[in-house]
Amino acid sequence: MFSNPLTHARHINSPTQNSRHWAANLFTPCLLALSIGSLLSTSATAQTLNLSSPDKQIVLSLSDDTGRPEYQVHFHGKSIIEPSRLGLVFASLGELGQGLRIKSSHTASADEKWQQPWGEQEWIKDQHNQLSVVLTDGKIDLNLEFKAFDDGIGFRYHLATQHALPTNTPLAITDELTEFNIGQSDKATAWWIPSRGWNRYEYLYRTSALNQVDRAHTPFTFKLVDGIHLSIHEAALVDFASMTLDQQRDGKLKADLTPWSDGIRVKTQAGFYTPWRTIQIADKATGLLNSHLILNLNEPNKLGDVSWVKPGKYVGIWWGMHLNENTWGSGPTHGATTSETERYMDFAAKYQFDGVLVEGWNQGWDGDWFHNGDQFSFTKAYDDFDLPAITAYGANKGVRLIGHHETAGSVTHYRNQMDDAFALYEKHGVTQVKTGYVADGGQIKRIDENGITRHEWHDGQFMVGEYLHSVTEAAKHHISINSHEPIKDTGLRRTYPNWLAREGARGQEYNAWGSPPNNPEHTAMLPFTRMLAGPMDFTPGIFDLAPKGLDAENRVQTTLMKQLALYVVLYSPIQMAADLPRNYQKHLDAFQFIRDVPTDWYQSIALAGEVGDYVVFARQAKDQQDWYLGALTDENARQVKVKLDFLDPNKRYQAQIYRDGTKAEWKTNPYDYVIETKEVSAKDSLTLQLASSGGTAIRFKAL
């Protein structure tokens, strides 16, 4: 039964009578749809529709009372999104917004579970109520679809083919009118990074009053004065421009679509759908972490059998280049050599890692590769890198080579070689590829149909298509993709499960050369911001935290135990042990946790945390009884008490605890740690002592 999801009010305004209001009775979805649809289709007067979440705590209202469609959102009876505009603007059609009226509507509901082939949660619950509305200006109909979940809402536009817009009618979107109006914005706190900048998504997050935000990327997370947490993002970004946010009047966040080089925002045709505009809503910060809204708004797997997609852990010829011990280009310190790769494969085999990433193997790295991406060959290796011999060597040891394609933003050049490049990798058993698009924002190099060079944004419509094209082409060769310098994640891993992970934020490499490097709060910020979008290949696990000395600017601003906690806190199905092999030999007791921790989970629970301050996650390994816990903090040492009631109440566990020592402190004593064991059950609690920029990692081994 579709219980109380929608009420309908019709306002009849005339000079001689007051408005009258009707509320819909409770119906099954089909009866409700027929009842409301027939009412709306016969009335041209102002109307308001209400859609509630299954638990009735979230209520979305859609109204055309002001002569244009506006929506509002209430949570626990409080308005959290004030009346906000909806609509689109086209070069040929003008504005579809002002003058639109509700023409008809229908409702539906869902309550089901679906299974992820890999993920932070094997089974995802999809329970929502849905409202579909047709708006019209008398000439053109614009459809709106809303879904209300207990953890937030999503809505999207659909401009169907119709008499005024037959099939294949070309359309150019010049603006999106969608707003997110936040009341008391001067008292709300926002955590954000700027959009439309040279460094893509790779900025340290800012904390400010919401009304101090200018233009921001999503996910955009903020907290209202009463403690309610929200995050604005989008789901299922396909063949459309990325939505960023532009604050106009204080608290009025407007959709700001990333343009093409010619200024058009989206080039499409009649029949298109926009991505879902999403608002995740929670009483407290951890509620955002436990949300599956983004995944639920994506389509199911389109690839069929994906048993060839394998999560796992890897090491790689990578960190040495960032430390300037090796080079990507050829020469006496070239990192990607046959002998060096085989040495890494020996290490991986000894400590049960699945793969070895090798960057700098292919011709084109010599010289100024950042500005000369057209020099890359994706099929020709340097003379000192024997691809067939290396992959055969790894296969004999049960270790796969992880491929690498750096484009330097020359994407047309890459596309022209892509099929041959993936075929080469498939021939030699390479099943995962890390792709890179290192270029300043707005400097992606596209060659158009006339041979003219154009420069595009990483998050514009053109590149949204290029990233997805690489994923679907890779799937034809049973290859999975890990995108760096990517388009932001919007949950497409559900639809294309070979899209394993992305970067899309400042990763570990900034600690080697960034100015400034990642600060202590950075990894306490990511779960509540970037990670709400999906998995991140952060590359944790640095054990030599200060290769240039504790006082150097370029060093890792954490304790050693915080590096372990990252494997649980920052979810990715592919996790790297990012440091040089020799540095793990110094701390083999701590290295054991990296060896043990899985990358594929049966369930995950955010237990505690505040944005940018600290976070505690517990995750249960898939096909095992074991649980793992990761806790980390910002620059402030803190004590966190954690109940173990997530454990199986009928079992006892050996807690293998990796924690900061009593004298640990990230600046002066980051290597002070303790490893201890104790027997626990679901009735117990643990008090975690987290040092400044410290952490705790625990394996709960079922007895």
WOVEN-V135047 format. One record per residue. RES is the residue in one letter. PHI is phi in whole degrees, -180 to 180 (* if undefined). Layout:
# WOVEN-V135047
{{RES & PHI} {RES & PHI}}
This chain:
# WOVEN-V135047
{{M & *} {F & -87} {S & -93} {N & 55} {P & -77} {L & -144} {T & -121} {H & -127} {A & -126} {R & -117} {H & -106} {I & -105} {N & -107} {S & -148} {P & -66} {T & -111} {Q & -146} {N & -77} {S & -65} {R & -111} {H & -124} {W & -120} {A & -116} {A & -70} {N & -73} {L & -84} {F & -134} {T & -68} {P & -53} {C & -69} {L & -66} {L & -63} {A & -61} {L & -65} {S & -66} {I & -68} {G & -59} {S & -69} {L & -63} {L & -69} {S & -69} {T & -104} {S & -127} {A & -110} {T & -87} {A & -63} {Q & -141} {T & -136} {L & -118} {N & -122} {L & -125} {S & -111} {S & -70} {P & -55} {D & -88} {K & 68} {Q & -85} {I & -109} {V & -130} {L & -105} {S & -114} {L & -119} {S & -137} {D & -119} {D & -59} {T & -90} {G & 89} {R & -152} {P & -73} {E & -138} {Y & -121} {Q & -143} {V & -127} {H & -113} {F & -135} {H & 54} {G & 83} {K & -105} {S & -75} {I & -111} {I & -122} {E & -71} {P & -47} {S & -134} {R & -69} {L & -135} {G & 143} {L & -133} {V & -122} {F & -120} {A & -63} {S & -95} {L & -97} {G & 78} {E & -83} {L & -105} {G & -169} {Q & -59} {G & 93} {L & -75} {R & -124} {I & -70} {K & -100} {S & -161} {S & -157} {H & -149} {T & -128} {A & -158} {S & -148} {A & -145} {D & -153} {E & -153} {K & -125} {W & -136} {Q & -107} {Q & -88} {P & -68} {W & -155} {G & 158} {E & -81} {Q & -149} {E & -70} {W & -112} {I & -110} {K & -87} {D & -117} {Q & -124} {H & -154} {N & -111} {Q & -131} {L & -130} {S & -113} {V & -130} {V & -105} {L & -104} {T & -147} {D & -107} {G & 96} {K & -119} {I & -126} {D & -99} {L & -122} {N & -94} {L & -124} {E & -124} {F & -117} {K & -130} {A & -116} {F & -111} {D & -69} {D & -108} {G & 148} {I & -133} {G & -138} {F & -147} {R & -148} {Y & -102} {H & -141} {L & -103} {A & -75} {T & -65} {Q & -160} {H & -56} {A & -79} {L & -138} {P & -67} {T & -52} {N & 72} {T & -66} {P & -71} {L & -137} {A & -123} {I & -85} {T & -104} {D & -167} {E & -120} {L & -90} {T & -54} {E & -122} {F & -130} {N & -92} {I & -111} {G & -74} {Q & 49} {S & -65} {D & -72} {K & -103} {A & -92} {T & -106} {A & -120} {W & -124} {W & -158} {I & -127} {P & -73} {S & -101} {R & 57} {G & -114} {W & -67} {N & -99} {R & 57} {Y & -104} {E & -97} {Y & -126} {L & -71} {Y & -71} {R & -102} {T & -116} {S & -156} {A & -62} {L & -60} {N & -74} {Q & -95} {V & -75} {D & -101} {R & -110} {A & -139} {H & -77} {T & -110} {P & -62} {F & -115} {T & -107} {F & -152} {K & -125} {L & -79} {V & -63} {D & -91} {G & 95} {I & -69} {H & -106} {L & -136} {S & -142} {I & -98} {H & -154} {E & -147} {A & -127} {A & 59} {L & -79} {V & -136} {D & 51} {F & -154} {A & -81} {S & -63} {M & -93} {T & -106} {L & -119} {D & -120} {Q & -82} {Q & -101} {R & -68} {D & -52} {G & 83} {K & -98} {L & -95} {K & -110} {A & -59} {D & -130} {L & -75} {T & -69} {P & -85} {W & -71} {S & -63} {D & -94} {G & 96} {I & -66} {R & -83} {V & -142} {K & -109} {T & -151} {Q & -152} {A & -55} {G & 106} {F & -77} {Y & -115} {T & -84} {P & -63} {W & -75} {R & -88} {T & -121} {I & -134} {Q & -84} {I & -134} {A & -153} {D & -67} {K & -144} {A & -59} {T & -66} {G & -62} {L & -65} {L & -69} {N & -94} {S & -86} {H & -122} {L & -58} {I & -63} {L & -64} {N & -66} {L & -94} {N & -103} {E & -75} {P & -63} {N & -49} {K & -103} {L & -94} {G & 79} {D & -65} {V & -121} {S & -64} {W & -80} {V & -84} {K & -121} {P & -65} {G & 168} {K & -121} {Y & -144} {V & -119} {G & -172} {I & -84} {W & -153} {W & -63} {G & -60} {M & -70} {H & -68} {L & -89} {N & 66} {E & -83} {N & -132} {T & -125} {W & -73} {G & -77} {S & -70} {G & 140} {P & -65} {T & -114} {H & -56} {G & -80} {A & -87} {T & -110} {T & -60} {S & -66} {E & -68} {T & -64} {E & -66} {R & -64} {Y & -66} {M & -67} {D & -62} {F & -64} {A & -61} {A & -65} {K & -63} {Y & -110} {Q & 62} {F & -94} {D & -80} {G & -152} {V & -129} {L & -81} {V & -129} {E & -103} {G & 88} {W & -82} {N & -105} {Q & -65} {G & 128} {W & -79} {D & -67} {G & 83} {D & -90} {W & -64} {F & -58} {H & -105} {N & -133} {G & -62} {D & -70} {Q & -86} {F & -72} {S & -107} {F & -103} {T & -127} {K & -109} {A & -90} {Y & -63} {D & -62} {D & -91} {F & -125} {D & -99} {L & -58} {P & -61} {A & -67} {I & -67} {T & -67} {A & -67} {Y & -62} {G & -66} {A & -61} {N & -66} {K & -103} {G & 75} {V & -125} {R & -96} {L & -81} {I & -99} {G & -77} {H & -146} {H & -127} {E & -99} {T & -101} {A & 52} {G & 81} {S & -89} {V & -78} {T & -66} {H & -59} {Y & -69} {R & -58} {N & -65} {Q & -107} {M & -60} {D & -63} {D & -65} {A & -66} {F & -68} {A & -63} {L & -62} {Y & -64} {E & -60} {K & -58} {H & -105} {G & 77} {V & -84} {T & -113} {Q & -136} {V & -134} {K & -91} {T & -104} {G & -132} {Y & -134} {V & -68} {A & -167} {D & -63} {G & -56} {G & 84} {Q & -119} {I & -64} {K & -97} {R & -116} {I & -102} {D & -79} {E & -65} {N & -101} {G & 80} {I & -91} {T & -76} {R & -122} {H & -119} {E & -122} {W & -83} {H & -60} {D & -112} {G & -84} {Q & -58} {F & -59} {M & -74} {V & -54} {G & -71} {E & -66} {Y & -61} {L & -67} {H & -60} {S & -63} {V & -71} {T & -72} {E & -68} {A & -62} {A & -61} {K & -63} {H & -107} {H & 56} {I & -118} {S & -100} {I & -121} {N & -123} {S & -88} {H & -110} {E & 48} {P & -93} {I & -77} {K & -59} {D & -77} {T & -133} {G & 91} {L & -69} {R & -61} {R & -67} {T & -79} {Y & -127} {P & -65} {N & -83} {W & -88} {L & -71} {A & -159} {R & -145} {E & -93} {G & 80} {A & -170} {R & -65} {G & -99} {Q & -61} {E & -60} {Y & -64} {N & -74} {A & -86} {W & -144} {G & -68} {S & -136} {P & -82} {P & -73} {N & -64} {N & -83} {P & -59} {E & -83} {H & -57} {T & -80} {A & -86} {M & -91} {L & -57} {P & -59} {F & -94} {T & -129} {R & -53} {M & -73} {L & -65} {A & -80} {G & 153} {P & -60} {M & -126} {D & -87} {F & -78} {T & 64} {P & -82} {G & 91} {I & -80} {F & -104} {D & -91} {L & -74} {A & -143} {P & -63} {K & -106} {G & 106} {L & -63} {D & -91} {A & -72} {E & -65} {N & -89} {R & -158} {V & -86} {Q & -91} {T & -144} {T & -83} {L & -64} {M & -69} {K & -66} {Q & -62} {L & -69} {A & -61} {L & -59} {Y & -67} {V & -97} {V & -73} {L & -96} {Y & -71} {S & -156} {P & -75} {I & -126} {Q & -115} {M & -101} {A & -90} {A & -81} {D & -78} {L & -71} {P & -52} {R & -63} {N & -77} {Y & -75} {Q & -63} {K & -78} {H & -138} {L & -63} {D & -67} {A & -74} {F & -61} {Q & -59} {F & -64} {I & -63} {R & -65} {D & -82} {V & -66} {P & -77} {T & -124} {D & -131} {W & -125} {Y & -81} {Q & -155} {S & -138} {I & -138} {A & -81} {L & -92} {A & -161} {G & 152} {E & -137} {V & -58} {G & 77} {D & -105} {Y & -162} {V & -157} {V & -131} {F & -120} {A & -123} {R & -138} {Q & -99} {A & -64} {K & -69} {D & 62} {Q & -141} {Q & -93} {D & -72} {W & -116} {Y & -132} {L & -128} {G & -130} {A & -135} {L & -148} {T & -134} {D & -83} {E & -71} {N & -96} {A & -65} {R & -155} {Q & -112} {V & -128} {K & -93} {V & -123} {K & -77} {L & -98} {D & -72} {F & -77} {L & -72} {D & -63} {P & -66} {N & -98} {K & -128} {R & -113} {Y & -132} {Q & -93} {A & -86} {Q & -97} {I & -104} {Y & -114} {R & -135} {D & -64} {G & -75} {T & -66} {K & -106} {A & -68} {E & -165} {W & -64} {K & -72} {T & -116} {N & -146} {P & -76} {Y & -99} {D & -80} {Y & -145} {V & -130} {I & -118} {E & -145} {T & -128} {K & -154} {E & -91} {V & -138} {S & -141} {A & -65} {K & -83} {D & -89} {S & -131} {L & -124} {T & -103} {L & -94} {Q & -101} {L & -102} {A & -72} {S & -55} {S & 50} {G & -110} {G & -164} {T & -135} {A & -127} {I & -135} {R & -105} {F & -99} {K & -90} {A & -65} {L & -97}}
